[in-house]
Amino acid sequence: MTKPCLVICGIVAVFVLAGASAPAQEDQPRKGVLRVEVNLVLLNVAVTDDKGHYVTGLRPSDFQVFEDSIPQKLATFSEGESPQQAVDATHPIAPPESESVAVGANVFILFDTSNYMYRTFAIAQDAIAEFARSLDSPERIAFYAYSRDLYRAAALTADRTQVLRGVRSTTAGDNPALYNALLLTLKDASRYPGRKVVVVFSNGPDTASMVAPEDISELAQSEGIAVYVVSTNEARQDLVSTAVFQRMTKATGGEAYFAKNWERQQKAFAAIREDIGHLYALSYYPKDNPNRGWRSITVKLTGPAAKKYHVRTRSGYRPRFSQVTTPGQ
């Protein structure tokens, strides 16, 4: 996630008329305020051992973050469901009661209700309902469904009843436009502070979207939103969709699961729930970097942990810059 903050860099007033009266000086156009947008970059980081078990108890000093190979200084740090703690005293965080540092993740579930779902629709509904019930109480959930259009069945809420009602209200039909729906879901998720993930259940290829999956992947990375995909065995038979799901989830720090039956779908959702609950949240303010395009992100572990454990997070982002305005000109 990139969180804009405006920093006043300077106000320059230039007087060129020596000995002019005060009213004449006031008539001179004043230079504007240069506002530079600083991006707070939030990273969701999973750390696992060789057996895939989550590694807990790491400290901020165990992590190194690089942006375009430039070492960064952590601003905040948290593990799992714990609130963010300030690491850099020069950038204090908001009070604990602020929504911007609320514990838990914002989970957006995106359910495929296209005509590919006819045979497995009820089974998929059950798997998603169980996933929503199983998420820990700090997590807030939004439930969306899609075929050709996006259906926002339940807005982001801590009330599981609303989410379950939304799941049961869905019906199957029409052609799938997954990437269109995912674009709208990411834009909705980007409006909320804190950790955000999107969990997609898809049963087939995208046949109706107007946007490219590469654009969706870049948006998810730039907004710091991890994308998880639970795809059926039918979807895996489509090599294009399989490759897209694997690339997108890896680039955003999520995971792709291919589950051909109800039992494997449940295991996939359980794995996602465990992943969300064990993520480290790191943030930093980028150091001076002339690159105004795509910036790569690398997270490494220090000391003995560097050789024993594996790190997973998003691969980069595209920063946003404010424009310089000069009122009066």
HELIX and SHEET records of a PDB file:
HELIX    1   1 ALA A   22  GLU A   26  1                                   5    
HELIX    2   2 PRO A   60  ASP A   62  5                                   3    
HELIX    3   3 GLU A   99  VAL A  101  5                                   3    
HELIX    4   4 ASN A  115  MET A  117  5                                   3    
HELIX    5   5 PHE A  121  SER A  134  1                                  14    
HELIX    6   6 ARG A  160  ARG A  168  1                                   9    
HELIX    7   7 LEU A  178  SER A  190  1                                  13    
HELIX    8   8 PRO A  213  GLU A  223  1                                  11    
HELIX    9   9 ASN A  233  ARG A  236  1                                   4    
HELIX   10  10 LEU A  239  THR A  252  1                                  14    
HELIX   11  11 TRP A  262  GLY A  277  1                                  16    
HELIX   12  12 ALA A  305  LYS A  308  1                                   4    
SHEET    1   A 5 THR A   2  ILE A  11  0                                        
SHEET    2   A 5 VAL A  33  THR A  48 -1                                        
SHEET    3   A 5 TYR A 280  TYR A 284 -1                                        
SHEET    4   A 5 LEU A  74  GLU A  79 -1                                        
SHEET    5   A 5 GLN A  85  ALA A  86 -1                                        
SHEET    1   B 3 THR A   2  ILE A  11  0                                        
SHEET    2   B 3 VAL A  33  THR A  48 -1                                        
SHEET    3   B 3 HIS A 310  ARG A 312 -1                                        
SHEET    1   C 4 ILE A  70  GLN A  72  0                                        
SHEET    2   C 4 PHE A  63  GLU A  67 -1                                        
SHEET    3   C 4 ARG A 295  LEU A 301 -1                                        
SHEET    4   C 4 GLY A 316  TYR A 317 -1                                        
SHEET    1   D 6 LEU A 150  THR A 157  0                                        
SHEET    2   D 6 ARG A 140  TYR A 146 -1                                        
SHEET    3   D 6 ASN A 106  ASP A 112  1                                        
SHEET    4   D 6 LYS A 196  SER A 202  1                                        
SHEET    5   D 6 ALA A 226  SER A 231  1                                        
SHEET    6   D 6 ALA A 256  PHE A 258  1                                        
END                                                                             
